[in-house]
Amino acid sequence: MVGSIEPDSRITPPIKAADGARAACRALGGELARAGCDLAVFSSKPHYAEPHVVEGYAAPGGEGRSGVVFAHVPRQRDLGFALPEGSPAELRTVRDSSTEWEVSFYRTLLSCDGVILIGGGQSTRAAGVVAMSQRIPVLPVAAFGGGASLVWANLDKVRNDTLDEDISLLGGDWTEASAAELTACLLRQRDRRLAARRREEEGLHQRVVRERLGLGVAVLFVLASLVALVLAGDPGPADGRSLATLVSAPLLASMGGAIIRNSFEANARGLLAAVRGLGAGLVSVFLYVASQLLALPGLLDQLDVRRLLFFVIPLGFSSGFTFDLVYERLRNGGTPPSLDPPPGTSTGG
């Protein structure tokens, strides 16, 4: 709970209807207690909103009104809250190690599930801005002016977890039903925030699962390509088996490289990456084999698949891992980067 309700010429815009604000604070305190909310306050001075909210919160009578008032104060300071006899509420004083009230105030603010603002000046406005920046549910009651009305105007632009009807409610005049409606509005914001957090956590979990699955598939592709080194036959005339081994092994490595590259991106799409890697690897490997056939026309008459695999498997992997560079070079009419000859060497077979 944050705010002040006494008129002060230094506050812009000015506090309006101070007497009505005190009654509104008491009504809000009672509704918060009925909703089962705990309350964090920072001052017991009567020109602040907190003592009036606590008065309504701690009023005896009614079921389901028990709660805890956490009075946050810097060390060596005291608060003068006195709960009435028979009050179901409990008062707990929480002392901060700092001697400055701002440290205790903002540290507590960031740990709350919601912030209520009534009247107030620059500190109230700053509290609202901090709450909005951290997506903490915020309830700026604009009916009584002050910094809370400025936060309401800012909230209309930021929105966070508020809807059009919430903004309209927060900016309306105070009525007998306002306390209950505003408390429900704050709780709805909290529920939307929790739902958004659950969706984020579920999305993060799904991304982690997809990433691990993708990396597992990539490892299998790479290992499968390396198995071809063991299964490759002795040198001899090219046949279907040797050609299939020569082509499939680097393509598997290419898909594995593309999936590994894709796992580092924010929007990971493993299947699309595998297809892109397959295309990049296919182009690179066939261009390489074609260049070797042009340089050595009799290559297929005495084909040493195992020796070629030691080059085309890394070639396929690098083509898949850098598929964007491969496609860019092809669009520009050049050869894939992995096929560029080292400086000072010829392209002969």
N, C-alpha and C positions, 0 to 999 in steps of 0.2 A: 504494500500500500504506500503510495507516494503522493504528496501534494500539500498545499496550504490553502486555507479558505478565508483568511482575513484580508480585507481590502488593503492594498499597498500601492502607493503611487509609482513605485519603482517597477512594478510588474506590468508588462505589456504583452498581450491585451489584459485589461484589468479584471480582477475577480468580480463576479456578478452574484448577487443574491446570497450573501454569506450565511444568513440565517437558514435559508433553504438548503444550503450546502451542508450545514451541520446535520440537519434532519436526514438528508440524503445519505450521508456517511453512516449514520446509525442504521438506516434501513439496509444499506449494502452489507454492513457487518452482520446483521441478522440473517440475510439471505445466504451469505457465505458460510455461516455456521450451519444453517439448515442443509446446505449442499455438501457438508462434510469436508470443507476446505480448511487447511491450516493457514495461519496468517503470519506474515513477516512484517514487522514495523520497526521504525527507526527513531521516533521521537514521541515524547508524551506531552510536549508543550501544546497548549490549547489552540494556538493559531495554525497548527498543522492538522491534517486530516486524520492522522493515525489514532489519536485518543478517542475521537468520536466514532470511528469505525470499530475500535475495540469495545467501546461502550455498548454498541448494538450487538457485537459478536458475542460478548460475555453475558448478555442479559439472561437472567434465570428463566426457566420454563421452557416447555417444548421438548419433544423427543428428537433424537438425532442431532442435537446441537453441540455435542461435546467436541472439542477440538483444542489445538495448541496454538497459543500466541507466542511466536518467537520474537523476542525483543533484541535486535542486533545493535550493539553499542560498542564504540571504541573502549579500550581499557581505561580504567580510572574514571569512567563516567557511569551515571546511574539514570534509570528511567523511573518515572513516578506513576506507573500504571497500578491501579488498585482495583482488582476484580471484585464485583459485588458478592456478598455472602450468598451461598447457594448456587453460584455460577458453575455450570458444567465445564467451562473452559479452563485450561491450564496455562499458566504463564511461565515461560522459560527465558531466562536472560542468556544471550549468547555474546560473549565478549570477544572482540577482535584484538589481535596482538598489536595492531597499529593504533597510534594515538590520534590519527586523522579520521574523521567520520566518512570522508569520501571513499577511503579504501574499503572500509566495512560495507558501505552502501553499495558500491558497484560490484564488489565481490559477491555479495548476497544476491544482487539483482540477477546476475548471470546464472545462479543456481535455482531460480524460482521457475515454477510452471506457468506463471501468469503475472502480469503487472497491471494494477489499477491506478489510474491517474485522475486526480480531481484538483482543479485550480492550479496553484503552484506557479513558479517562475522558471528561471533558466535551468535549475537542477531537475525540475520535473520534466521539462522538455528534453534535456539530455538523457534522462532515464528512459523516456519513450523512444528516442532515437536509437539508443543502445539496444533496447528490447526488440525494436523492429529489425535492426541489422542482424540480430541473432535469431530471428524468427521466433521469438518468445511471444506467446499470446499477450496482447496488450489491449486494455480497456480504457481509452481516454474519454472521460465524460466531459463533453464540450459544453454542456448547458451552463456551467459556472465559470466559463472563460479561463483566463490564465494560460499557463504553458500547456495544459491538457488540451485546450482547443487547438493549439498549433500542432500538437501531435496528431490530433484527429484529422486535420487537413493533410498532413504528411502521410498518414495511414491510407487515406483515400487514393494516394498515388502508388503506394507500395503494395497494399492489400495483404500480402502474405496469406494468412488463412481466414481472412474475412471475406464476406460476400456483400453484394449491394445492400441487402436488407440490414446487415450488421452496421455498415457505414451510416445508413439512414437512422438507425436506432441510436447510435452513439452521438450523432449530431442533433438529435431532437430535444425538445423541452422535457424537463423533469415532470413525471406524473407519479401517481401512487403505484403504478405497475412497473415503473422503471427499474427499481432495484432487482426484482425477480427476473425481468427481461434481460437486464445487463449481465447478471450472474449467469444466466443460461447462455448468453452470447459468449462470455469468456470460456465457459466449459465446452461449447461447440468448437471454438478455436483450438482449444487443447486437444480435443478428439481428432480434429482434422490434422493437427501437427503430428500426433502419435500415428495416425494412419499413414501419413506421408513418410514418416520414419520407417514404419514397417515395410512399405513399398520399396524404399531405398535399400533397406537391409536385404529384402528378398531379391531385389535386382542385383545387389552386390554378390549375394550367394550364388545366384544363377550365373553371373559372369565368371566367378571363380570356378564353378563346376565346368562351364564351357571351356574356360582357359585350360584347366587341367586335362579335360578330355581331348582338346585339340592338341596339346603338347604330347599327350600319350600317343595319339594317332600319328603325329609327326615323327616321333621317335620310332614307331613301328615302320613307317615308310622308309626312313633312313636306314634302319637295320636291315630291312628287306632288300634295299639296294646293295648293301654291303655283302649280303649273302650271295649275290650274283658273282662276286669275286671268287668264292669257293666253288660254286657250281659251274663256272665257265669251263668249257672243254679245252682240249689242246688245240694249238694252231692248225688250221686246215681250211679247205674250201668253205665258203660261206653257205650255210643252210638255214632253214627256218628257225631252228633252235638258237643258233648262235646270233642271228640277226635280232630275234626277239629279246635275247638277253642283253645285247648291246643297246637296244632302244629302251627297254622297260626299266632297267636299273637306274639310268640317270633321270628318267621321268618320275620314278618314285622319290628319288632324292630331291627333285625339283619341287614336288608337292609338299614334301616334308619341310623344305626351306621356306616355302611360301607360308605355310601354316605357322611356323615358328616366328616369322616376321610379323604376321598378322596378330599374334598373341600380345605384342607390345603396343598395339593400337587400342585407343579407347573404345571404338566401335568394332569389336572383333566379330568377323563373319568367316568362320573356318571353311565352310563349303565353297564360298565364292573365292577365298584365297587359294584353295586347292586347285580350282579350275584355272585361275589366273596363273598359278605356278606351273600347271600342266602345259598351258599354252606357251609360256615363256621358255620352259625347258624343251618343249618339242621344237620350237623354232631354233633355239641355240644349238641343240644337239644335232639336228638335221643339217644346219648350216655348217657345223664343224665337220660332220661326216662327208658332206658334199665337197667341202674344200679339200679334204684328204683324198677323195676319189679323183678330183681334178688333178691333184699333184701326183698321185700314185694310181694310175688306172687299174693296175693289177692288185689292188688292195684286197678285193674280195676273193681272189684266187688263193691267197694264203692268209686268211684272217686270224689275227691273234686277239681274240675278244678280251682275255684277261688283261693284257697290256693296255688296251684302249680304255677299259673300264677305270683304270687308275686315273685317267684324265677326265673322261666324260661324266663320271659320278660327281666329282667336285664341280665340274662345269654345270651340271644340272642343278645341284644344290645352290650354287651362287646365282644362277639364273632365276630360280624360284624365290630366293631370298631378296633379290633386287629386281623383281619383275617389273616394277614401275620404270626403272632405268632401261630395261630391255625394250619395253613398249615405246618409251620416249625415243630411244635411238632408232627403232624401226620406223616410227612415224616420220622421223627426220631424214630417212633414207640411208642410214648408216648400218653398220653391223652391231650386234649386241656387244656391250662392254667386255663381256667375258671372252669374246673372240678376238679382241684387239691383240696383235702380236706385241711382245715385249720390245722396248726400244733396242735398235741395233741388230734385230734378228729378221730373217726372211720368213715368208709364209710357206715356203716349200715344204713338202712332205718329208 
